[in-house]
């Protein structure tokens, strides 16, 4: 079975969460990125897109830059793990595509993320 679509595969974890106003990978985030980097290293025909996001706090411009820093942090970790950079595209949506609506930490923490596509 294709590990990208198998429900028990560690590749099913495709969201890396970040702390407030931070683009540093957490230990859990590094674990997720490492699994994907190993898969990409073993499957040369696969490319990915990393979508960076931020919560609603801060200006639109600041949040776009923060989403970009987060996506680049994931990209840099993958490149350091052996994935060629040309196979990784990054994009930032800033605060524009929230997965949780509302003003409060429970919503904000879900929106501070990078999605692996």
C-alpha positions in Angstrom: 0.0 0.0 0.0 1.1 3.6 -0.7 2.5 4.9 2.6 1.2 8.4 1.7 -2.4 7.2 1.9 -2.2 4.4 4.4 -4.1 5.4 7.6 -1.5 4.0 9.9 1.5 5.6 8.2 3.5 8.2 10.0 3.3 10.2 6.8 -0.3 11.0 7.6 0.9 13.7 10.0 1.2 16.6 7.6 0.9 19.6 9.9 3.7 21.2 11.9 2.6 23.5 14.7 4.6 26.5 16.0 4.6 28.6 19.1 3.4 32.2 19.1 5.5 34.5 17.0 8.1 31.8 16.4 9.4 29.9 13.4 11.5 27.4 15.3 10.6 23.7 14.9 9.5 22.0 18.1 10.7 18.4 18.8 7.3 17.1 17.6 7.6 19.2 14.4 11.1 17.9 13.8 9.9 14.3 14.1 7.2 14.9 11.5 9.6 16.6 9.1 12.2 13.8 9.5 9.6 11.2 8.4 8.7 13.2 5.3 12.3 13.9 4.5 13.2 10.2 4.6 10.2 9.5 2.3 11.2 12.2 -0.1 14.9 11.1 -0.1 13.7 7.5 -1.0 11.2 8.7 -3.6 13.0 11.0 -6.1 9.9 11.6 -8.2 8.0 13.2 -5.4 7.8 17.0 -4.9 6.1 18.9 -2.1 4.6 22.2 -1.3 5.0 23.7 2.2 2.2 26.1 3.1 3.0 28.5 6.0 0.3 30.0 8.2 0.0 32.4 11.1 -2.8 33.3 13.5 -4.8 36.5 13.3 -2.6 38.6 15.6 -0.2 41.0 13.9 -0.4 42.9 10.6 -1.2 41.2 7.3 2.4 41.9 6.1 3.9 40.6 9.3 1.9 37.4 9.2 2.8 36.7 5.6 6.5 37.1 6.5 6.0 34.8 9.6 4.3 32.2 7.5 7.1 32.3 5.0 9.7 32.0 7.8 7.9 28.9 9.1 7.7 27.3 5.7 11.4 28.0 5.1 12.3 26.5 8.5 10.6 23.2 7.5 12.3 23.4 4.0 15.7 24.1 5.5 15.4 21.1 7.8 14.4 18.9 4.9 17.3 20.1 2.8 19.7 19.5 5.7 18.2 16.0 5.9 19.1 15.3 2.2 16.1 16.4 0.2 17.1 18.6 -2.8 15.7 22.1 -2.4 14.4 22.2 -6.0 11.8 19.6 -5.0 10.3 21.8 -2.3 8.1 24.8 -3.0 7.1 27.2 -0.2 4.2 29.5 0.0 2.8 31.7 2.8 -0.8 32.4 3.4 -0.2 34.4 6.6 -3.5 34.6 8.5 -5.6 34.3 5.3 -6.6 30.5 5.6 -7.4 29.7 9.2 -8.5 26.2 10.1 -10.0 27.5 13.4 -12.0 30.7 13.8 -12.2 32.7 17.0 -10.1 34.8 19.1 -8.3 32.8 21.8 -5.4 30.4 22.2 -7.4 27.3 21.3 -8.0 28.8 17.8 -4.7 30.6 17.4 -2.6 27.5 18.2 -4.3 25.6 15.4 -3.6 28.4 12.9 0.2 28.7 13.6 1.3 25.9 11.3 2.9 24.6 8.1 1.0 22.1 6.0 2.8 19.6 3.9 1.1 19.1 0.6 
